[in-house]
């Protein structure tokens, strides 16, 4: 690896925006964040806020923009990576074809790389987290959605128009529930946070899940995946069953990826980190059933390791070079 | 592309073995083939027969082994590509850990590259056939099995232990029919030649498929996918329905690959070539339903173009360099 340089990461999220000044060996020097407030602020205002935080973070670290090698922007897809344009991210409904690269090049006078958040986080886990040492790995978020990033032979897979890695939108059940993307039976509609909450709510009518309901303050509509994980941690059998069902779907989706790509590591974020073996066990059981032994015996399925640092390191990882 | 060299392709199949002397621009100079007779001959005898045919083909072309740049061996997986060892191909049940590269290096005194047949054919279609001009493509056989080869950014994807591309063994139906591989509901168990024949036989009991049955000489056990395709070509509605069902499963499997890899071309062999739009139409309809518009609009789904030349050019393609 080349000697560490200082870069600036920019994370544009649906609820929060953050910048971090960091070294390419992963050491964070300064950071700032603020709520995105996408409903009240136009994209240009959000970007101006990020540029202001960037200048502050650089000053906080006692540096000048000239000390920074580049800017790494991580944000929701779809996007046009070559042109550095955010197209129409579901988490920022007002954003249509926003030229983020041009904006930061102009505002900060630095070279800018733009990557979708799942890809950038895959790179970060590979460089700094649970993916270290692997050549072929797949990263999957398990949160509001199921995003994915694929690294083969040490290179991120982008595909023909930057849409590779949409592992959460493979079909697991032909006639399954409608997904947020409009298709039916996607993995995301069966194993994401909202899918787990829906599974819990759907079984309310049978009078089960008293503990999950209590954690949600008695309001079924307020149930989240976090309540299900919490109840499962306390040993609630119905909550464990929900995680087992979601984990089985997740395992089938992962088994398909193992059959198609033969990775040596699959890294799972968010719910897999919070729930641990409560969901990793059913995932691994389904992978054992739906992937070939010869393929799965070389593939470790592990939780993500970066936790809250992932969002800062995602943009940094775009500037790490071999 | 570098100037054309002469190479020798070796194709080791379950029913037939062939060698071809060819230029790396795809021109075939001489070829020989013989039945594999794997039940009667030991692997060493089969390999000795191939080496003898290789020497004959080189002589036929008025050349000497020294005029040949290398040998490209295409055979059924799984195999260890680095070591050049065929491990345990389902189409050659007696072959266990056969060191084909060492054999041909010794027998012919030439450098040898070994690749599984689906990968090698993917390369051949990319270099000489329906994949020309693409950077990201997926090739799928649709014959006895559904094998796959993936080329991303102009490079074959091998994975951690040479098992990438097993697209036919992704799960399409969780509780579907048992596949030859032992798993349940694999794409191969739903859309391969034997799967199409089974679909036809299974609906025999309802008294349908008289035309398919007639083509099979009145013996349900003798029905093959070729009979179904033939009857569909003649307009038999039940045969068309079978192809529509298999095509729908195939389309879901392809849609998953499009979501995961975002290729610009998907090339389908064998049955897709013979049946044409009778199966390509339902495949494309399912892809339209199960893949995102933004991903599928950049991806052409086309039949393979090399026909019988594929098996000769597979080994040749291993030696084509940019």
Interface residues (C-beta under 8 A of the other chain):
Chain A: X78 X135 X136 X148 X150 X152 X153 X155 X157 X158 X159 X160 X161 X162 X163 X164 X165 X166 X167 X169 X170 X171 X172 X173 X174 X181 X183 X184 X252 X255 X256 X257 X259 X260 X261 X262 X263 X264 X289 X290 X292 X294 X295 X298 X299
Chain B: X78 X135 X136 X148 X150 X152 X153 X155 X157 X158 X159 X160 X161 X162 X163 X164 X165 X166 X167 X169 X170 X171 X172 X173 X174 X181 X183 X184 X252 X255 X256 X257 X259 X260 X261 X262 X263 X264 X289 X290 X292 X294 X295 X298 X299
